[in-house]
C-alpha cells in the first residue's frame, strides 16, 4: 500500500515517512498540493494521502477540491487532513471533511493515532480489492 505525505514541513514529512516505512508502506512525499496532485495522477493503485491544510502555493483545501472533481476518487484515494491551525479552516472545507468522513488530525499529532488511521484506511482498500 502506498501513502502520500503532502506537507511543507520537512520534519513532519521525515517523521511520518520513517514511521510508515517501518510499517512497510511505500511512501511518496510532496511539499504542496500541486506536487501532491501530480503524484496522485501517477498512482495506479489506491493511495492514502496525509494532507496538510496550510502549504505554500496550493494548500490542502484546494487539493481536496481538485480531487473531488475526479470521477471515482473515493475508490482511488483516502485522505487524512492535518493542521496546526484548525481555527483557520474554512466552513466549506469543514463541510467537505464532514460530508466524506475525512479525519482531521491536529498538530502536534499522536504518531500512534496516525498509524492506526493509515492502517484502517489500508484495510478498507484491501477489503474493496478482495470483493
JOPEJO-V540627 format. One record per residue. D_LAST is the distance of its C-alpha to the last C-alpha in whole Angstrom. Layout:
D_LAST + D_LAST
This chain:
17 + 20 + 22 + 25 + 28 + 30 + 33 + 37 + 38 + 38 + 38 + 35 + 33 + 35 + 34 + 30 + 30 + 31 + 29 + 26 + 27 + 28 + 25 + 23 + 22 + 23 + 26 + 27 + 30 + 31 + 35 + 34 + 32 + 33 + 32 + 29 + 28 + 29 + 27 + 24 + 24 + 24 + 21 + 18 + 16 + 15 + 18 + 19 + 23 + 26 + 28 + 32 + 33 + 37 + 37 + 40 + 39 + 36 + 35 + 31 + 32 + 32 + 29 + 27 + 29 + 28 + 25 + 24 + 26 + 23 + 21 + 17 + 18 + 16 + 13 + 15 + 18 + 18 + 22 + 24 + 28 + 31 + 34 + 38 + 39 + 37 + 40 + 40 + 37 + 37 + 36 + 34 + 32 + 32 + 30 + 28 + 27 + 27 + 25 + 22 + 22 + 23 + 25 + 28 + 30 + 34 + 36 + 37 + 34 + 33 + 31 + 29 + 28 + 26 + 25 + 23 + 22 + 20 + 19 + 17 + 16 + 15 + 13 + 11 + 10 + 9 + 7 + 5 + 6 + 4 + 0
